[in-house]
Amino acid sequence: MTEERRTGGGDGPPTTHMQIGQVAERTELSVRTLRHWEEAGLVTPSARTAGGFRLYTERDVERLRTIRRMKPLGFTLDEMKQLLASLDVLAQVPDESGAASDEDARAEAAAFVAECHTRAEESCVTLRRQLAYAEEFRDLLAARG
């Protein structure tokens, strides 16, 4: 069941909220994993029902998909948190004052995102090599079977 709720004081368009089962299905993650990641502070549902059920937005789902993509590449929970925070910083519109602290935060965030990108690239190279080995092995077995 999907609920429509108006957020932001009623000024904006309705926001679609999804319950945890729907999110688990859309992200190909277990409900247990979603709860664990919430407890770890990675993604907090955007809202709750009056009965306390978790409600997620499309933005929450995208954050969960980002985490799901990082997990098999060996990123730690702390690194995942830092990447999500860095992406949030970079998504913000810079302050008109151009405060040095904002610029420093954006530079730090950009550097961490670049570091994660490099690690992801390295992981892709490693995984491609492992896949090639697996395919060679499969072919070897097929030829002898």
N, C-alpha and C positions, 0 to 999 in steps of 0.2 A: 504494500500500500504506500503510495506517495502522498505526501501532504503538501498543500500550498500554504505558505505563510508569508505575510508581508513583513519585511524587515526594514530597518532604517527609519522607523517612525512613520511608516506609511507613505513616504515620499517616492520611493522607487518602485520598480516593478516587483511582482511577487517572486519570491525565491523558492525554488523547489527543494524540498528536504526529502532525503531518503533515509530509510531505516537501515540498521546495520546488516540485515540479511541481504537487502538489495545491493548495498555497497560491496559486501563480500562477493556476491555474484558478479558484479560489474568489474571488480578489480582482480578476480580470481584469487582472492585471499580468504583464509578461514576467518570466521567470527572470532575465534580465539586469538588469531594474529592481530586483528584489528583492536581487540581489547588490550593485548599486550603492548602494542605500539602506542595506544593512548596512555597506558600506565607509565610507559617509558618517556612520555612527553613529546612524542614525535608528531602526532596529529590528534587534536582535540575536536570532537564533534562541534559543529557550529551552534547547535541548539539541543534542547531536550524537550520531550513532551512533558505534560503535566504529571504523567506517571513515571518520568525519569528515563524513558527510552531515548537512546542516542539518535540524533538527527544530523545528517551530513549534507553538505552542499556539493555542487559540482567542483568547486575549488578544493574542498576536502578530498574528493575522489582523485583529483589530479595530484595532490600532494601524496596520497597513498600510492598512486602509480609511480611517482618518482622514487619513493622509498623501495617499492617492489623491484624497480629496475636496479637500484644500488645494492640491494641485499646480496644477490649472487656474485657480485664483483668484490666482495670482501670488505665493504665499508662498515665501520663500526656504528653503533647507535649514536655516539657523540658526533661522528663525522656527518651522519645523516641529519642530525639536528642542526649542525653548523651550516650544512649546505642549504637546508630549507630556510634558515635565518638569512643566509647570504642572498638567496633568491628573492626573499621578501625585501631586503634592503635595496637590491637592484631594481625591483619593480616599483619602488616608491618614486614619485616625482620629486626631483631635487628641490630643496628649499630655495626661495628667491634670494635669501640673504647670502647663499653660498658659503655658509659657515664651514670652517676648516674641519670641524668634527664630522659633519655630514660627508664631506669630500673624503676624509680619512676612512670613514666607515664604508663608503662605496668602493674605495680602492682596495680595502681589505677584503670586502665581499667579492669583488671581481677577481682578486688574486686566488681566493679559495675556490671559486667556481672554475677558474682556469686549471688549478691543481687537480680538481676532481675530473675535469675533462681529460687531462693528460693520463690520469690513472685509468679512466674508462677506455681510452684509446689503447693503452698497454694491455688491458684485459681483453679487448677485442682481438688483438694480435695473438695473445696466448690461447684464447678460446678457438680461434680459427685453426691454429696449429694443432691443438688437441682434437678438433673435429676431423682434420685431415688424417691424423693418426688413426682415429676410430674408424673412419671410412676405409682406410688401407687395410686395417685389421679385419673389418667386416668382409671386404673383398677377398682377402686371403682365405678366410674361413669358408666363404661361398665357393671358392675355386677348389677347395679340398673336400667339400661336403657332397 
